Amino acid sequence: MSETTIILGATSGIARALAQELGSCGDNLVLAARDEEQLKATAKDLQIRHSIQVGTVHFDAMDFDSHAKFWRQMQNTEAGTPTRIVLCYGYMASQEECQNNFAKAKRTFDINLTSACSLLELAAAYFSNRGNGTIAIISSVAGDRGRATNYIYGASKAGLTAYASGLRNRLCKQGVHVLTIKPGMVDTPMTKGLINSDSPLVATAEKIAIDIRKALDRKKNVIYTQWFWRYIMMIIRSIPESVFKLMKI
């Protein structure tokens, strides 16, 4: 049986790659983001390439008051009844920008954490009442330990990781699966100018999308992508705080 997957933030680099990956496997899709023109172009491409049903819906993560209406729309889409939702959007300003401009820091938390809680609580109630469904949340390895170079972004993702863990604990006995996705460095428009795209540690969005699709199919609880980030972060978390505070990483 094919899935109907809602992709939140469907114009992001990882989301576009994931839409192609899921579409190639026969998923029907609902693409949600602010740029409706880009959504329609993406939907048309997916329909032609994969012969699937694709719906598009305007979604603004920061317009909290619109989330309930948005979710009501999701329950009856042209692509079918939703069985999965994947939260793909995020916001990353530089650490220096966040330190010097509180509006940037606040926006980081509002987009990466508060908006996710606002929308996903609606999804959780819906899937819980049905007794099935999957909620997948893209967090980040940056949330595993605070570092001087990105601790505000990292703190927002640490909160998102904790939220996903609690949601999984709450919903597991109700037939609803929650997947936490922790990418390392990914070459996307969001990270342009913030990472060295030539580094061997940097992955393409397409590689991340493949890992997410496999994790969805296998009902994994938490994945690091690429796989080696699990061990990199294990080492980083094991460093004593008395030593870690002196390091430049």
C-alpha positions as CSV (number, residue, x, y, z in Angstrom):
1,M,0.0,0.0,0.0
2,S,1.4,3.4,-1.0
3,E,1.9,6.1,1.7
4,T,0.7,9.7,1.5
5,T,3.4,11.8,3.0
6,I,3.2,15.5,4.0
7,I,6.5,17.3,3.6
8,L,6.7,20.5,5.6
9,G,9.1,23.1,4.3
10,A,8.9,21.4,0.9
11,T,11.1,24.0,-0.9
12,S,14.2,23.3,1.3
13,G,17.1,21.4,-0.2
14,I,16.6,18.2,1.8
15,A,12.8,18.3,1.3
16,R,13.1,18.6,-2.5
17,A,15.5,15.6,-2.6
18,L,13.2,13.7,-0.2
19,A,10.2,14.3,-2.4
20,Q,12.0,12.8,-5.4
21,E,13.2,9.9,-3.3
22,L,9.7,9.1,-1.9
23,G,8.0,9.8,-5.2
24,S,10.3,7.3,-6.9
25,C,9.1,4.7,-4.5
26,G,5.4,5.4,-5.3
27,D,4.5,7.7,-2.3
28,N,1.7,10.2,-2.9
29,L,2.9,13.6,-1.6
30,V,1.5,16.8,-0.1
31,L,4.0,19.6,-0.4
32,A,3.7,22.4,2.1
33,A,5.7,25.7,2.2
34,R,5.3,29.5,1.6
35,D,6.4,29.7,-2.0
36,E,3.3,28.4,-3.8
37,E,4.7,29.0,-7.3
38,Q,7.7,26.9,-6.5
39,L,5.5,24.2,-5.0
40,K,3.4,24.0,-8.1
41,A,6.4,23.6,-10.3
42,T,7.9,20.9,-8.1
43,A,4.6,19.1,-7.9
44,K,4.2,19.1,-11.7
45,D,7.8,17.7,-12.1
46,L,7.1,14.9,-9.5
47,Q,3.8,14.0,-11.2
48,I,5.5,13.7,-14.6
49,R,8.5,11.8,-13.3
50,H,6.8,9.3,-11.0
51,S,3.1,9.2,-12.0
52,I,2.0,10.0,-8.4
53,Q,-0.6,12.2,-6.8
54,V,0.9,15.4,-5.5
55,G,-1.0,18.2,-3.6
56,T,0.3,21.6,-2.7
57,V,-0.7,23.7,0.3
58,H,0.5,27.1,1.6
59,F,2.2,26.8,5.0
60,D,3.9,29.4,7.0
61,A,5.7,28.0,10.0
62,M,5.8,31.4,11.8
63,D,2.1,32.0,11.4
64,F,1.1,30.0,14.5
65,D,-2.5,31.0,14.3
66,S,-2.9,29.4,10.9
67,H,-1.6,26.0,11.9
68,A,-5.0,24.6,13.0
69,K,-6.6,25.6,9.7
70,F,-3.7,24.1,7.8
71,W,-4.0,20.8,9.6
72,R,-7.7,20.6,8.9
73,Q,-6.8,20.9,5.2
74,M,-4.3,18.1,5.5
75,Q,-7.0,15.6,6.6
76,N,-8.6,15.7,3.1
77,T,-6.1,16.3,0.3
78,E,-6.1,15.5,-3.4
79,A,-3.2,13.1,-2.6
80,G,-5.2,11.1,-0.1
81,T,-5.4,10.7,3.6
82,P,-2.0,11.4,5.2
83,T,-0.1,8.5,6.7
84,R,3.2,10.2,7.3
85,I,4.5,13.7,8.0
86,V,8.1,14.9,7.7
87,L,9.2,18.2,9.1
88,C,12.0,19.4,6.9
89,Y,12.2,23.2,7.4
90,G,14.7,25.0,9.6
91,Y,16.6,28.3,10.1
92,M,20.3,28.8,10.5
93,A,21.9,32.2,11.0
94,S,25.5,32.5,12.0
95,Q,26.5,32.4,15.6
96,E,27.8,35.9,15.4
97,E,24.5,37.2,14.0
98,C,22.6,35.5,16.8
99,Q,24.9,36.9,19.5
100,N,24.6,40.4,18.1
101,N,21.0,40.5,17.1
102,F,18.4,39.0,19.4
103,A,15.8,39.0,16.7
104,K,17.9,36.5,14.8
105,A,18.3,34.3,18.0
106,K,14.5,34.5,18.6
107,R,13.8,33.6,15.0
108,T,16.0,30.6,15.3
109,F,14.0,29.2,18.3
110,D,10.6,30.2,16.8
111,I,11.2,28.4,13.6
112,N,13.3,25.4,14.7
113,L,11.4,24.6,17.9
114,T,8.2,26.6,18.7
115,S,6.6,26.2,15.3
116,A,7.4,22.5,15.3
117,C,5.6,22.1,18.6
118,S,2.7,24.1,17.4
119,L,2.1,22.0,14.3
120,L,3.2,18.6,15.4
121,E,0.9,18.5,18.4
122,L,-2.0,18.7,15.9
123,A,-0.5,15.9,13.8
124,A,0.1,13.9,17.0
125,A,-3.5,14.1,18.1
126,Y,-4.7,13.2,14.6
127,F,-2.5,10.1,14.2
128,S,-3.1,9.1,17.8
129,N,-6.9,9.1,17.3
130,R,-6.4,7.0,14.2
131,G,-4.1,4.6,15.9
132,N,-1.4,4.7,13.2
133,G,0.9,7.1,11.4
134,T,4.5,8.3,11.3
135,I,6.0,11.7,12.4
136,A,9.5,12.3,11.2
137,I,11.5,15.3,12.5
138,I,14.7,16.7,11.1
139,S,16.8,17.9,14.0
140,S,20.7,18.1,13.8
141,V,23.9,16.8,15.3
142,A,24.4,20.4,16.5
143,G,21.9,19.6,19.3
144,D,24.0,16.9,20.8
145,R,26.4,19.3,22.6
146,G,26.7,23.0,22.7
147,R,29.7,24.5,21.0
148,A,30.9,28.1,20.9
149,T,30.6,28.2,17.1
150,N,26.9,27.4,16.9
151,Y,25.4,27.1,20.4
152,I,22.2,29.2,19.7
153,Y,21.3,27.1,16.6
154,G,22.4,24.0,18.5
155,A,20.2,24.9,21.5
156,S,17.2,25.1,19.2
157,K,17.9,21.7,17.8
158,A,18.6,20.2,21.2
159,G,15.1,21.3,22.2
160,L,13.7,19.8,19.0
161,T,15.5,16.5,19.7
162,A,14.1,16.4,23.3
163,Y,10.7,17.2,22.0
164,A,10.8,14.3,19.4
165,S,12.0,11.9,22.2
166,G,9.1,12.9,24.4
167,L,6.6,12.7,21.5
168,R,7.9,9.2,20.7
169,N,7.5,8.1,24.3
170,R,4.0,9.4,24.4
171,L,2.8,8.0,21.1
172,C,4.5,4.6,20.8
173,K,1.7,2.7,22.6
174,Q,-0.9,4.3,20.4
175,G,0.5,2.9,17.1
176,V,2.2,6.1,16.0
177,H,5.9,6.1,15.1
178,V,8.2,9.1,15.7
179,L,11.6,9.3,13.8
180,T,14.3,11.7,14.8
181,I,16.7,12.6,12.0
182,K,20.1,14.1,12.9
183,P,22.0,15.2,9.8
184,G,25.6,16.4,10.0
185,M,26.8,19.0,7.6
186,V,24.7,19.1,4.4
187,D,25.3,21.1,1.2
188,T,22.0,23.0,0.8
189,P,21.0,26.7,0.2
190,M,20.5,27.1,4.0
191,T,24.1,26.3,4.8
192,K,25.6,28.2,1.9
193,G,28.5,30.3,3.3
194,L,28.3,28.6,6.7
195,I,30.1,25.4,5.9
196,N,32.9,24.2,3.6
197,S,31.0,22.3,0.9
198,D,34.3,20.6,-0.2
199,S,34.8,18.9,3.1
200,P,34.5,15.1,3.1
201,L,32.2,15.4,6.1
202,V,29.6,17.3,4.0
203,A,26.8,15.2,2.4
204,T,24.5,16.0,-0.5
205,A,20.8,16.4,0.1
206,E,20.2,13.4,-2.1
207,K,22.3,11.2,0.2
208,I,20.4,12.4,3.3
209,A,17.1,11.8,1.5
210,I,18.0,8.1,0.8
211,D,18.9,7.6,4.5
212,I,15.6,9.2,5.6
213,R,13.6,7.0,3.3
214,K,15.3,3.9,4.5
215,A,14.7,4.9,8.2
216,L,11.0,5.6,7.5
217,D,10.6,2.1,5.9
218,R,12.5,0.4,8.7
219,K,10.7,2.4,11.5
220,K,13.9,3.6,13.1
221,N,13.7,5.7,16.2
222,V,16.8,7.9,15.7
223,I,19.3,8.1,12.8
224,Y,22.4,10.0,12.2
225,T,23.1,10.9,8.6
226,Q,25.6,10.3,7.3
227,W,26.2,7.2,9.6
228,F,29.6,8.3,10.9
229,W,28.2,11.3,12.7
230,R,26.9,8.9,15.4
231,Y,30.5,8.1,16.3
232,I,31.8,11.6,15.9
233,M,29.2,12.9,18.3
234,M,29.7,10.1,20.7
235,I,33.3,11.2,21.0
236,I,32.4,14.8,21.3
237,R,29.8,14.1,24.1
238,S,32.3,12.0,26.0
239,I,34.9,14.8,26.4
240,P,34.8,16.1,30.0
241,E,33.4,19.6,30.4
242,S,36.6,20.8,32.0
243,V,38.5,19.9,28.8
244,F,35.7,20.7,26.3
245,K,35.3,24.3,27.5
246,L,38.9,25.0,26.4
247,M,38.5,23.5,22.9
248,K,37.9,25.3,19.7
249,I,35.5,23.1,17.7
